[in-house]
């Protein structure tokens, strides 16, 4: 598990998070965002896609460093 600080896209404040995710989790987030978009919930799907995109960078880094 890795503790990181992420800047909020909306308010600009930083928050601390513990991250223990895998690429399987990232694929699930992408699938959920796709279902939301298909049902017309475009704003929520866009937010989830943004979260998935940023978190995928962290997961790839963790996998590269062998932390997962």
N, C-alpha and C positions, 0 to 999 in steps of 0.2 A: 504494500500500500504506500502511496506517495502523497504527501501533503503539498499542495500548490496554492498559489494566490492567483485569482482570475479577476480581471477588470470587467465590470458590468458594462455591456454595450449601451444600455439605456441611461443609467444614472452616473456612470463613471467611477463609482466606488469599487474598492477591491474587497473580495471575500476569500476566505480560506476554505479549501475543500480537500477531502481525502479521495483520491482516485484509485480505484482498483477495478478497471474495466478491461474488456478484451475486444478484439475485432468482431467477435460474434455479437456482443452487446451493441457495437456500432452499427452492424448490419440490421439488427432489430430496430434501432432508432430510425434508421433510414426507411425501413418497411412501414413503420407506424406513421412516419411523415407522409409517405406515399398514400396510405389509406386516408389520412386526414385531408390531403389535397384532393383525392378522388371524391370525397364526400362534400367538397366545397369549403372546407375550413382552411383556406389558403394562408391566412395570417398565422395561425397556430402551426401549420406545416412549415412555413418559412422560419419561424422561431426554432422549431425542432431541428430543421435542416442546419441552421446556423450552429446550434449546440452540438449536433452530431459532427459537423465539419471541424469545429475547434477541438472537440474532445478526441477525435480521431488522430489529430496531430500529437496529442499527449500520449495516446495509446501506442502509436507507432514509435514514438521516442522511447517509451518504457520497454517495448519489445526489443528495440535496437540495443538498449542498455542491459537487457536481460533481467529487468526488474519484475517481469510478470512470469 
